[in-house]
Amino acid sequence: AVEFTPRDDPFLPSLLTFLGVYLGLLFDSTRNPAYIEEAVATLRRAVTFTPVNAETLDSLGTVLLSLSQHTRALTDVEEAISVLQAAVKVSPVGHGPAKTLGDALRFRFEITGRLSDINESITAHRCALGVEAGDLLLSTKLSSLGKALARRFEHTSDLSDLEEGVISLQRAVELTPDSHEDLPRHLCSLGMLLELHFRRTGDLSDVAEAISAHQRGVDATPEGHPGLYIQLDNLAHALCQQWHVTRDPADIHAAVHLSRRALELALKWGVDPSRILGNLGVSLERRWDATGQLSDLDESISVKERAIELTPKGDSQMPHRLYNLGLGWRARFDATGDITDITKAISSLKQAVRGISDDYDRLEGAQAWVGCLKAMAPRSQDILVALDTTLDLLGKVTGGFEHTIRTRHIRLEGSATRALEAASIACNLGRVDKALEWLEQGRCLVWSQVNHLRTPLGSLHISSPGLAEKVIEVSRRLENISLSREHSHIDMPLRQKISLQEEARVHLDLAKQWEELLRQARAIPGFESFLLPAKCATLLQNLPASGTTVIINVYKGQCDGIALRAGSDEPLHIFLPDFSEQKAKQYQRDLRLQLKTRELRISGEDLGVDGERTARAMGSYRGTRGTPIRRILLGLWTDVVSPILRRLDILVCSFASCPRIWWCPTGPLSFLPLHAAGIYVPGLESESVLDYVVSSYTPTISALTEHVFKDHGIEERVSGLFLTSQPNAPGVSKIPGTTTEVRSIYENAVKNGIRALKVEGGDLTVHECLSHLEEFSSVHLACHGYQNREDSLKSKFRFHNGTLDLATILQKDLKNADLAFLSACETGTGDERLSDEVVHLASGMLATGYQRVVATMWSIGDSTAQEVASDFYDYLWRDREPGSGSGFDGSQSAYALHHAIQKLRGERGDTDGDILAWAPFIHFGY
């Protein structure tokens, strides 16, 4: 009909459109590339006649998307997106091809990895859902939205995306009749999302449902259908996932059988079999794990090599297949010890890391590369290159500025030990400088990012004032949106989800602007390392003039101390052979049990209103059965602290001459009281760290050196102390001692001429408290504290009139902050899943600008808190110089806390209960 229709016939564009659509459908059913190429040519011709016809543009965009999915050519998908965007513009609002545009954007994301594409894809799909449609069309829209949400989850690890995606696909399946041709596709997508959910949650029911969905997809696909091989391959993959948990040989045997059948069908239909070959290779390797039959591993390697041979150069899947092949070579080396295999593994993994575009996959490859080098040549300098690559990728993978702080924390949960492993290897190679750099680069990543946004730009202002102003503007907006942006959830109305999607787009745009500004700054001579991870020589600058900073890195069976002193050209390595990660974790478990049995740790069964415990502490430290705290402190003293002090030639001292020491522990050591390590025998003279040094903690070396560098006089107008007591916050127990504590401190402050303000209970709102933090250089908060173990940014102080959480605190950037005394429970207790992120209220106050913070590692007694606080401030005011004015100076706060604790020890003793009363108080900062 097209051939015999005159060029000027008004029906020709419609005929061309119908023909193009039909050719596209033929391609879908036959996978013959000639059909899709002819479909594109036909529809392009149709568009020349009607360039603003929405239907024709929609059809052309659809076949271009099919072509791009066949060729995986970026130019094809970009043309598809451009055409579909034009179709949307000429369509009635809400009635354009939003769903197809969303699919095209998702596919471009799969090629490029650009987060903006998947965000825009989800926005398009949500807009498509906003238009009423019948069940079949609605099911297709829901399916597309579910797949886009799953892809974003893989990039951001936001579980709410995945859960909404699963629900969308489940609804799509429900709306699709059993006999409809779309049902297998929806079931396939649902199965894949359930597998993702299983990998995140470990819930075996997820993978069982995934297998059920894939099996239904296979059953619903006719034997001669060209898409059957995909269904079989996906079912094989799900069975392989289930085998990881059940170790049922039937699962992995079935997976191999299905992969072989899928391969036969793919070859029959003339489809590129490389994807199936890759999956078959993985299944064969897993079967080798199950059976020990080396022939399976040999075939696995052979199949993976064949997949690589069939993969075109430049294909985005090539590096992933090299990665899987490298794992196969490594497995055979472990089985046979053949040095050729490990050499090939290293070569494959190195190529994979260089070629993979997705940073997360590159990081996995780099980790495997490091593992192979450790196995073949653990003292090779090549391992330093691999570790450098790993640590460079870690910051990118665990979350850049385009993510909220909460999302960055979630992504960090699986990366906790990478910097610790790298540092231990560097120490073994005699490169303690690299160990220091990697620990700084790979720990406290989120705090480092926050600090970057608040970095003073004096030098940049001089060199490029316009650029500096742009950096300040973007950093402020980026920080605000990172803290305040809300996350969507399943029950949220569609309109609100679309609004949040727009916020995410703005957030991503700001992150891109930030990266571009950094690029411009680093192009200026002298600013090449602007806001890059600090090198060792830089870290050794601006150390405290007196005292020592000690990082203690523990990874598996190795423990290393790294000591830094002002004026030293290099760090000092202190090997600690008698301590290990296993010991640290055992001490951590023992301490947790001790605290729980004495009701000094908030736990599930102790929770009250809103899931929080109903007491600041129990007030008594009564004896109970359990692992004595003294045994833990003895182990820390014998294996860790005492060897460090001896190596540093630090001797027993009188209080006035005690040197400072800043502890920077890693991993499980972060939850143990190094500042109280010692030998405590009731009735006999004890020996402890308190006899040698005045202890403080620092999250990182950079955090400490930045405080030293910024240590300037507090402006006289704000120098002073703000105090509040909150004895009767709703929903928790009364703590009347806070009132006595604050009134006593305030009265003594006034007597000593200190500028001070006291606001009690219901007279203070959260907003007013934040204002007072800006008006006074120091703050004393006596209230209930709560460490949220599910979402650390929701850790908070409870007031009569609301709560002050960590996320809100972090929105402040206090230029004249000095001391924060947090007289509340667990203000220095971090999240065990993020031990090296040091996420607690005390570190939040440091990030806000406070130079020093007094906090607590576990619950404190009401009366004990009063005693410690009173003696602490008495010490500070006792040493005030005459004529020092009305300002408040917290620079001696570490000595003041040391004095208060020693006084309490002298009054009470060193029984387990006594130690648990004074040991929770700790000092952070300069």
Secondary structure, DSSP 8 states (H G I E B T S, - for coil): --TTS-TT-TTHHHHHHHHHHHHHHHHHHH--HHHHHHHHHHHHHHHHH-TT-HHHHHHHHHHHHHHHHHH--HHHHHHHHHHHHHHHHTS-TT-SSHHHHHHHHHHHHHHH--HHHHHHHHHHHHHHHTS---HHHHHHHHHHHHHHHHHHHHHH--HHHHHHHHHHHHHHHHHS-TT-TTHHHHHHHHHHHHHHHHHHH--HHHHHHHHHHHHHHHHTS-TT-TTHHHHHHHHHHHHHHHHHHH--HHHHHHHHHHHHHHHHHHHHTT---HHHHHHHHHHHHHHHHHH--HHHHHHHHHHHHHHHHHS-TT-TTHHHHHHHHHHHHHHHHHHH--HHHHHHHHHHHHHHHHH--SHHHHHHHHHHHHHHHHHH-TT-THHHHHHHHHHHHHHHHT--TTS-HHHHHHHHGGGTTHHHHHHHHHHHTT-HHHHHHHHHHHSSHHHHHHHHHT---HHHHHH-HHHHHHHHHHHHHHHHHHHH-----TTS-HHHHHHHHHHHHHHHHHHHHHHHHHHHHHTSTT-TTTTS---HHHHTTT--SSSEEEEEEEETTEEEEEEE-TT-SS-EEEE-TT--HHHHHHHHHHHHHHHHHTT-S--GGGB-GGG-BS-S--S-----SS--HHHHHHHHIIIIIHHHHHHTT-----GGG--EEEEEE-GGGGGS-GGG-EE--TTS--EEGGGT-EEEE-S-HHHHHHHHHT-----TTT-SEEEEE-TT-TTS---THHHHHHHHHHHHHHHTT--EEEEEGGG--HHHHHHHHHH-SEEEEESEEE--SS-GGG-EEEETTEEEEHHHHHT---TT--EEEEESTTTT---GGGGGG--SHHHHHHHHT-SEEEEESS---HHHHHHHHHHHHHHHHHT--TT-TT----TTHHHHHHHHHHHHHHHH-SSHHHHHHHTTEEEEE-
